[in-house]
């Protein structure tokens, strides 16, 4: 098995996800190789931020989450170290909000491509936007990168009432105005993965449920 146990081993997948975006979907999902999340950052060769980034990129690409380790027993990696399933990694792998993004059968498009940042986004059938803002620098001593985009750049419809934003890794939620400006301060190798929902659609759903 080719080791994907460091950020350097899989960071070329950013370009792969962008290039193969038009060809993925039901009947032919793009497979960007195995995920080495499970045995903890110290043993996997990836920082915790890089683990979130790998899972986020694969989810944005609707790529299968094929784990490169046997989670029923000891977890081994390409460096020869092993131990039981890391609790922090288990929480990442069990995040239902992120799994839902992976299983929506929609491949994200790249909308920002800079040396230090990449942004991928896709639209859900219900009008929600999913956006991942990645700090692609690898120096942990570097200052955090401020990455921004807009709901218009994602392709979302305008909403005079604004948008609800949920960070899918932390669970935090907040409101942004109708300008649709989205911004995140992201650490090196890290990601901000958001679900963005038009407020008007929330009102419509509430009215329908009570109608």
C-alpha positions as a printed Julia matrix, in Angstrom:
211×3 Matrix{Float64}:
   0.0    0.0     0.0
   1.37   3.4    -0.97
   1.69   5.36    2.24
  -0.5    8.45    2.56
   0.65   9.06    6.1
   1.87  12.62    5.88
   0.52  15.81    4.37
   3.24  15.68    1.71
   2.04  12.25    0.58
  -1.45  13.43   -0.38
  -1.37  17.2    -0.95
  -1.25  16.63   -4.73
  -4.87  15.43   -4.38
  -5.97  19.07   -4.36
  -5.16  19.22   -8.05
  -6.6   15.76   -8.61
  -9.93  16.72   -7.06
 -10.08  19.85   -9.24
  -9.18  18.05  -12.48
 -11.48  15.07  -11.95
 -14.47  17.04  -10.65
 -16.44  16.86  -13.94
 -16.21  13.08  -14.06
 -17.34  12.03  -10.59
 -20.83  11.0    -9.55
 -23.18   8.02   -9.24
 -21.76   5.11  -11.19
 -18.22   6.47  -11.15
 -17.08   8.11   -7.92
 -13.51   9.39   -7.94
 -11.28   7.42   -5.54
  -8.39   9.51   -4.2
  -6.78   6.62   -2.3
  -6.8    5.43    1.29
  -7.12   7.57    4.4
  -4.66   7.04    7.23
  -6.76   8.49   10.02
  -7.21   6.21   13.0
  -3.93   5.76   14.83
  -3.45   9.34   16.0
  -1.36  12.23   14.65
   1.89  11.15   16.31
   1.81   7.7    14.71
   0.17   8.59   11.41
   2.75  11.19   10.41
   0.0   13.8     9.97
  -0.87  16.68   12.22
  -4.4   16.74   13.61
  -5.14  19.66   11.27
  -3.89  17.62    8.3
  -6.16  14.72    9.29
  -9.17  17.06    9.25
  -8.02  18.41    5.9
  -7.69  14.98    4.3
 -11.14  13.9     5.46
 -12.62  17.24    4.36
 -11.1   17.11    0.89
 -12.26  13.52    0.34
 -15.76  14.49    1.58
 -15.94  17.51   -0.72
 -14.96  15.23   -3.6
 -17.54  12.57   -2.61
 -14.64  10.13   -2.61
 -14.92   6.81   -0.77
 -13.49   6.83    2.74
 -11.32   3.74    2.45
  -9.32   3.42    5.64
  -5.82   2.04    5.38
  -5.99   0.27    8.71
  -7.96  -2.46   10.49
  -9.95  -0.66   13.17
 -11.17  -3.91   14.72
  -7.72  -4.68   16.12
  -4.36  -2.95   16.17
  -3.84  -0.05   13.8
  -0.62  -0.24   11.76
   0.78   2.42    9.49
   3.48   2.75    6.85
   6.06   3.7     9.48
   5.62   0.41   11.34
   4.13   1.8    14.52
   0.76   0.7    15.82
  -1.64   0.96   18.72
  -5.39   0.98   19.31
  -7.86   3.35   17.7
  -7.08   6.91   18.77
 -10.17   8.48   20.44
  -9.63  11.85   18.78
  -9.33  10.2    15.37
 -12.43   8.1    16.09
 -14.37  11.32   16.66
 -13.24  12.6    13.26
 -14.25   9.39   11.5
 -17.65   9.35   13.22
 -18.6   12.97   12.41
 -22.03  12.52   10.81
 -22.14  16.02    9.34
 -18.92  15.43    7.41
 -19.97  11.9     6.4
 -23.17  13.41    4.95
 -21.07  15.75    2.81
 -19.07  12.78    1.53
 -22.21  10.79    0.73
 -24.13  13.47   -1.15
 -22.78  12.18   -4.51
 -21.63  15.67   -5.55
 -18.07  16.57   -6.51
 -16.86  19.99   -5.36
 -15.24  22.51   -7.7
 -12.12  24.5    -6.86
 -12.95  28.21   -6.69
  -9.7   29.55   -5.17
  -6.21  28.32   -6.04
  -3.36  30.24   -4.4
   0.07  29.03   -3.27
  -1.01  29.25    0.38
  -4.76  28.56    0.13
  -7.32  26.51   -1.76
 -11.1   26.68   -1.61
 -13.49  23.97   -2.82
 -17.28  24.26   -2.84
 -20.45  22.49   -3.95
 -24.2   23.03   -3.84
 -26.63  20.62   -2.22
 -30.02  19.87   -3.81
 -31.77  21.78   -0.99
 -29.81  24.96   -1.78
 -27.2   24.64    0.98
 -23.6   25.37    0.11
 -20.65  23.32    1.34
 -17.28  25.06    1.35
 -13.83  23.96    2.45
 -11.13  26.61    2.95
  -7.67  25.04    3.19
  -4.4   26.58    4.41
  -1.94  24.56    2.31
   1.24  25.8     3.99
   3.16  23.12    5.88
   5.25  25.16    8.34
   3.6   24.85   11.78
   5.4   28.0    12.89
   3.76  30.12   10.19
   1.0   32.53   11.15
  -2.57  31.46   10.51
  -3.96  32.22    7.06
  -7.14  34.28    6.64
  -9.14  32.74    3.79
 -12.31  34.28    2.38
 -14.97  33.6    -0.21
 -18.64  34.48   -0.79
 -21.91  32.65   -1.21
 -22.06  34.04   -4.74
 -18.7   32.45   -5.56
 -20.06  29.14   -4.25
 -23.01  29.55   -6.63
 -25.67  30.07   -3.98
 -28.79  32.13   -4.56
 -28.98  35.51   -2.9
 -30.94  35.86    0.33
 -31.88  39.26    1.75
 -32.12  37.7     5.21
 -28.58  36.36    5.13
 -27.22  32.89    5.82
 -26.65  30.48    8.67
 -23.14  29.02    8.77
 -22.14  25.83   10.56
 -18.56  24.71   11.1
 -18.88  20.98   10.46
 -15.85  20.06   12.57
 -16.58  22.16   15.65
 -20.37  22.38   15.44
 -20.3   26.16   15.95
 -23.01  28.14   14.12
 -23.45  31.84   13.32
 -25.23  34.24   10.99
 -23.75  36.26    8.12
 -25.46  39.08    6.29
 -26.93  39.05    2.79
 -23.48  40.02    1.44
 -22.63  36.35    1.94
 -19.07  37.06    3.02
 -17.41  33.94    4.47
 -14.05  34.07    6.2
 -11.92  31.8     8.35
  -8.56  31.97   10.1
  -6.95  28.62    9.34
  -3.76  27.05   10.67
  -1.11  25.5     8.4
  -2.29  22.18    6.88
  -5.74  22.96    8.3
  -9.25  23.52    6.97
 -12.47  25.34    7.76
 -15.35  23.17    6.51
 -18.7   24.99    6.48
 -22.3   24.27    5.62
 -24.04  27.5     4.55
 -27.85  27.66    4.6
 -30.0   30.55    3.29
 -32.14  31.9     6.14
 -35.16  32.1     3.83
 -35.04  28.35    3.26
 -35.08  27.79    7.03
 -38.2   29.95    7.31
 -39.85  28.1     4.41
 -39.14  24.73    5.99
 -40.5   25.95    9.34
 -43.68  27.29    7.7
 -44.19  24.04    5.8
 -43.77  21.92    8.91
 -46.37  24.0    10.79
 -48.73  24.53    7.86
